[in-house]
Amino acid sequence: MKAALVIMAAGMGSRYGGSKQVDGIGPNHEILMEYSVFDAVRAGFTKVVFIIKPEMLDLMKDLCGDRVSQMKAKNGDNVEVCYAFQDFTSVPKFYAIPPERVKPFGTAHAVLCAREFVSEPFVVINADDYYGVDAFETIYAELSSLPGTGAATMVGYSLCNTVSENGTVTRGICHVTDGRLDKIVETFKLKPCADGKIRDLQADGDGPVYAGNTPVSMNFWGFTPWIFEKLEAYFDAFLRALEPDDIKAECLLPELVGELIEKRELTVSVLHSNARWFGMTYQEDKPMVAQEIQKLHDAGVYPQSLR
């Protein structure tokens, strides 16, 4: 089965203090997205689409893209590589971009920017997260069973494995019944506290407590091309509802998924990975991530070098 890996890499990485998506973390300066590409290709994926800012094109080709285009898919063909640009040129003409607007329009808009390159079942991931080998194998198998319309899938991770000791994180808290996603709630200031509990510090006082095994979304979604029509309509409605002076609002993929579930237009199967998720939200996360990546190389999960 042909399937595409769509990597969202246009984020500005403001909290991390730089372009975290292109920060070398492996023993040979591999970047985190190289591990996702490696895992996806050996699981069966045949195409990689990088969503980037236009000014990142040459850098992305040098860092990763040119090597990926020389990789062999399971079917023996070279992996197809595409570059989709997330910028204001893809915003519908009815919307006037505020001059002060700098921030991209979020993950829903990012995926919509990849539309022209994707005609097969596809997976969406963040560039700055490590998802684990078995997660790609599991979701690739699930993609083959998805009907063409009205269905999607996702890999869920335990909240306790996705927080950072170095600051708060935003996670999509998932409500799951019988293996299906009922609701997803973006929760913005989650942090492990001194008492060992994970709290949402956005609330006044101590904030609500979440169990460590609460399933969360790390933007590891599986779709069919049917979703693009829904994305387009959702993004248009988002722009039409924006206040003229709102220069930071984002159109988020999990919110679209939640709305479609509520309308009963979409069912989402929730898969589970035995791998530990980790990522770089803050600069201080880098030593831990580098150490964990080195352990995986030492254990033979990855060859000595991905390059």
C-alpha positions as CSV (number, residue, x, y, z in Angstrom):
1,M,0.0,0.0,0.0
2,K,1.3,3.5,-0.9
3,A,1.1,5.9,2.0
4,A,2.5,9.4,2.7
5,L,4.3,10.8,5.8
6,V,3.4,14.5,6.2
7,I,5.8,16.3,8.5
8,M,4.9,19.6,10.0
9,A,8.2,21.5,10.2
10,A,7.2,25.2,9.7
11,G,6.8,26.0,13.3
12,M,8.9,28.8,14.7
13,G,10.0,27.0,17.9
14,S,9.6,30.2,20.0
15,R,9.7,28.4,23.4
16,Y,12.7,26.4,22.4
17,G,14.7,29.5,21.5
18,G,15.6,28.6,17.9
19,S,14.7,26.3,15.0
20,K,14.3,23.1,17.0
21,Q,13.2,21.2,14.0
22,V,16.6,21.3,12.5
23,D,18.7,20.9,15.7
24,G,21.1,17.9,15.5
25,I,20.4,15.5,18.3
26,G,21.7,12.1,17.1
27,P,25.2,10.8,17.4
28,N,26.0,12.0,13.9
29,H,23.9,15.2,14.3
30,E,20.8,13.5,13.0
31,I,17.7,15.7,13.5
32,L,14.6,14.2,15.2
33,M,12.6,14.1,12.0
34,E,15.2,11.7,10.4
35,Y,14.2,9.1,13.0
36,S,10.5,9.5,12.1
37,V,11.4,9.2,8.3
38,F,13.5,6.1,9.0
39,D,10.8,4.4,11.0
40,A,8.1,5.3,8.5
41,V,10.0,4.0,5.5
42,R,10.8,0.7,7.1
43,A,7.1,0.4,8.1
44,G,6.1,0.8,4.5
45,F,5.5,4.5,3.7
46,T,6.4,5.5,0.2
47,K,6.3,9.3,0.3
48,V,7.5,12.1,2.6
49,V,6.0,15.6,2.4
50,F,7.9,18.3,4.4
51,I,5.7,21.3,5.4
52,I,8.1,24.2,5.8
53,K,8.5,27.9,5.4
54,P,9.8,28.8,1.9
55,E,13.1,30.1,3.2
56,M,13.8,26.7,4.8
57,L,13.9,24.8,1.5
58,D,17.6,24.7,0.8
59,L,18.3,24.0,4.5
60,M,15.8,21.2,4.6
61,K,17.1,19.6,1.4
62,D,20.7,19.6,2.8
63,L,19.7,18.4,6.3
64,C,17.4,15.6,5.3
65,G,15.4,15.8,2.1
66,D,18.1,14.9,-0.4
67,R,19.1,11.8,1.6
68,V,15.5,10.8,2.0
69,S,15.0,10.9,-1.8
70,Q,17.7,8.2,-2.1
71,M,16.1,5.9,0.4
72,K,14.3,2.8,-0.9
73,A,10.7,2.1,0.0
74,K,9.6,-1.4,0.8
75,N,8.2,-1.7,-2.8
76,G,11.8,-1.1,-4.1
77,D,11.1,2.4,-5.5
78,N,12.9,5.5,-4.3
79,V,11.0,7.3,-1.6
80,E,9.1,10.3,-3.1
81,V,10.0,13.6,-1.5
82,C,7.8,16.7,-1.7
83,Y,8.0,20.2,-0.1
84,A,4.9,22.1,0.8
85,F,5.1,25.7,1.9
86,Q,3.1,27.1,4.8
87,D,3.0,30.8,4.2
88,F,0.4,33.5,3.7
89,T,0.2,32.9,-0.1
90,S,-2.0,29.9,0.6
91,V,-4.6,31.9,2.6
92,P,-7.9,32.5,0.7
93,K,-8.1,35.8,-1.1
94,F,-11.1,37.0,0.9
95,Y,-9.0,37.3,4.0
96,A,-6.7,40.3,4.4
97,I,-3.6,39.4,6.4
98,P,-3.1,42.0,9.2
99,P,0.3,43.7,8.6
100,E,1.4,42.8,12.2
101,R,0.7,39.1,11.6
102,V,3.9,37.0,11.8
103,K,2.8,33.7,13.3
104,P,1.6,30.9,10.9
105,F,-2.1,29.9,11.0
106,G,-1.6,26.6,12.9
107,T,-1.7,22.9,12.2
108,A,-4.9,22.6,10.3
109,H,-3.6,25.2,7.8
110,A,-0.3,23.4,7.7
111,V,-1.9,20.1,6.6
112,L,-4.1,21.9,4.1
113,C,-0.9,23.3,2.5
114,A,0.1,19.7,1.6
115,R,-3.0,18.9,-0.3
116,E,-1.6,19.1,-3.8
117,F,1.1,16.5,-2.9
118,V,-1.1,13.9,-1.2
119,S,-3.5,11.5,-3.0
120,E,-3.0,8.4,-0.8
121,P,-3.7,7.6,2.8
122,F,-1.3,9.6,5.0
123,V,0.0,10.3,8.4
124,V,0.6,13.7,10.0
125,I,3.4,14.2,12.6
126,N,5.3,17.0,14.3
127,A,8.9,17.5,13.2
128,D,10.2,17.9,16.7
129,D,8.8,14.7,18.3
130,Y,10.1,11.1,18.5
131,Y,7.2,8.7,18.2
132,G,8.8,5.2,18.3
133,V,9.3,2.3,15.8
134,D,6.2,0.3,16.6
135,A,4.0,3.4,16.4
136,F,4.7,3.8,12.7
137,E,4.2,0.1,12.1
138,T,0.8,0.1,13.9
139,I,-0.6,3.2,12.2
140,Y,0.6,2.0,8.7
141,A,-1.4,-1.2,9.2
142,E,-4.4,0.7,10.4
143,L,-4.3,3.0,7.3
144,S,-4.9,0.1,5.0
145,S,-8.2,-0.7,6.7
146,L,-9.6,2.9,6.8
147,P,-12.6,3.5,4.5
148,G,-12.2,6.3,2.1
149,T,-14.5,8.7,3.9
150,G,-15.6,9.5,7.5
151,A,-12.7,7.6,9.3
152,A,-9.3,8.4,10.7
153,T,-6.9,7.1,13.3
154,M,-4.4,8.3,15.8
155,V,-1.7,7.1,18.1
156,G,-2.2,8.0,21.7
157,Y,0.5,8.3,24.4
158,S,0.3,8.3,28.2
159,L,0.4,11.9,29.5
160,C,3.1,11.0,32.0
161,N,5.5,10.2,29.1
162,T,4.9,13.5,27.3
163,V,5.4,16.2,29.9
164,S,8.6,18.2,30.5
165,E,10.3,19.0,33.8
166,N,11.5,22.2,32.2
167,G,8.2,24.0,31.8
168,T,4.5,23.6,30.8
169,V,3.3,21.8,27.7
170,T,0.1,21.8,25.6
171,R,-1.5,18.4,25.0
172,G,-4.7,17.2,23.5
173,I,-6.4,15.3,26.3
174,C,-8.3,12.4,24.8
175,H,-11.6,10.9,25.9
176,V,-11.8,7.3,24.5
177,T,-14.6,4.7,24.6
178,D,-14.2,1.2,23.2
179,G,-11.1,2.2,21.3
180,R,-12.7,5.3,19.6
181,L,-12.0,8.9,20.3
182,D,-15.1,10.7,21.8
183,K,-13.6,14.1,22.4
184,I,-10.2,15.9,22.4
185,V,-9.6,18.9,24.6
186,E,-6.5,21.1,24.0
187,T,-5.0,21.7,27.5
188,F,-2.4,24.4,27.5
189,K,-0.3,24.4,30.7
190,L,0.4,20.9,31.8
191,K,3.3,20.3,34.2
192,P,4.5,17.6,36.6
193,C,4.6,19.2,40.1
194,A,6.7,18.6,43.1
195,D,4.1,16.3,44.6
196,G,4.3,14.0,41.6
197,K,1.0,15.0,40.2
198,I,0.4,16.4,36.7
199,R,-1.7,19.6,36.8
200,D,-3.1,22.1,34.3
201,L,-1.6,25.3,35.7
202,Q,-3.6,27.5,33.4
203,A,-6.4,27.4,36.0
204,D,-6.3,29.5,39.2
205,G,-4.8,27.9,42.2
206,D,-3.4,24.4,42.0
207,G,-5.3,23.5,38.8
208,P,-7.0,20.2,37.9
209,V,-5.0,17.0,38.3
210,Y,-4.7,14.4,35.4
211,A,-3.8,10.7,35.8
212,G,-0.4,9.8,34.4
213,N,-2.0,7.2,32.0
214,T,-4.5,9.7,30.5
215,P,-4.2,9.3,26.7
216,V,-3.1,12.4,24.9
217,S,-2.6,13.3,21.2
218,M,0.9,14.2,20.0
219,N,-0.4,15.2,16.6
220,F,0.2,11.7,15.2
221,W,-2.9,11.4,13.0
222,G,-3.8,9.1,10.1
223,F,-6.2,10.3,7.4
224,T,-7.4,9.6,3.9
225,P,-7.5,12.5,1.3
226,W,-11.2,12.9,2.2
227,I,-10.1,15.1,5.1
228,F,-8.8,17.9,2.8
229,E,-12.3,19.0,1.9
230,K,-13.2,19.3,5.6
231,L,-9.9,21.1,6.3
232,E,-10.6,23.7,3.6
233,A,-14.2,24.4,4.9
234,Y,-12.9,24.6,8.5
235,F,-10.1,27.0,7.7
236,D,-12.4,29.2,5.7
237,A,-14.8,29.4,8.6
238,F,-12.0,30.1,11.1
239,L,-10.7,33.0,9.0
240,R,-14.2,34.5,8.6
241,A,-14.7,34.4,12.3
242,L,-11.4,36.1,13.2
243,E,-11.4,39.6,14.7
244,P,-9.4,42.0,12.5
245,D,-6.9,42.7,15.2
246,D,-6.3,39.1,16.2
247,I,-2.8,38.4,15.0
248,K,-2.0,35.2,16.9
249,A,-5.0,32.9,16.6
250,E,-4.3,29.4,15.2
251,C,-6.5,27.0,13.4
252,L,-5.7,23.7,15.1
253,L,-6.0,20.2,13.7
254,P,-7.3,18.5,16.9
255,E,-10.1,21.1,17.1
256,L,-11.2,20.2,13.6
257,V,-11.2,16.5,14.5
258,G,-13.2,17.2,17.6
259,E,-15.8,19.2,15.7
260,L,-16.2,16.4,13.1
261,I,-16.6,13.8,15.8
262,E,-19.2,15.9,17.6
263,K,-21.1,16.3,14.3
264,R,-20.8,12.5,13.8
265,E,-19.0,13.0,10.5
266,L,-15.8,11.3,11.6
267,T,-14.8,8.2,13.7
268,V,-11.3,8.0,15.0
269,S,-9.7,4.8,16.1
270,V,-7.1,5.3,19.0
271,L,-4.0,3.2,18.7
272,H,-1.5,2.7,21.5
273,S,2.3,2.6,21.2
274,N,4.6,0.8,23.6
275,A,7.4,3.2,22.7
276,R,8.2,6.1,24.8
277,W,7.5,9.5,23.2
278,F,9.9,12.3,23.7
279,G,10.5,15.6,22.2
280,M,12.1,19.0,22.6
281,T,9.8,21.7,23.8
282,Y,12.5,23.6,25.7
283,Q,16.3,24.0,25.1
284,E,16.8,22.2,28.5
285,D,15.2,19.1,27.0
286,K,18.0,18.5,24.5
287,P,20.5,16.5,26.8
288,M,17.8,14.0,27.8
289,V,16.6,13.5,24.2
290,A,20.2,13.1,23.0
291,Q,20.8,10.5,25.7
292,E,17.6,8.5,24.9
293,I,18.5,8.6,21.2
294,Q,22.0,7.2,21.9
295,K,20.5,4.4,24.0
296,L,18.4,3.4,20.9
297,H,21.4,3.3,18.7
298,D,23.4,1.3,21.3
299,A,20.5,-1.2,21.5
300,G,20.5,-1.7,17.8
301,V,17.1,-0.1,17.2
302,Y,18.9,2.1,14.7
303,P,22.1,1.6,12.8
304,Q,25.3,3.5,13.9
305,S,24.3,6.3,11.6
306,L,21.2,7.3,9.7
307,R,23.2,9.2,7.2
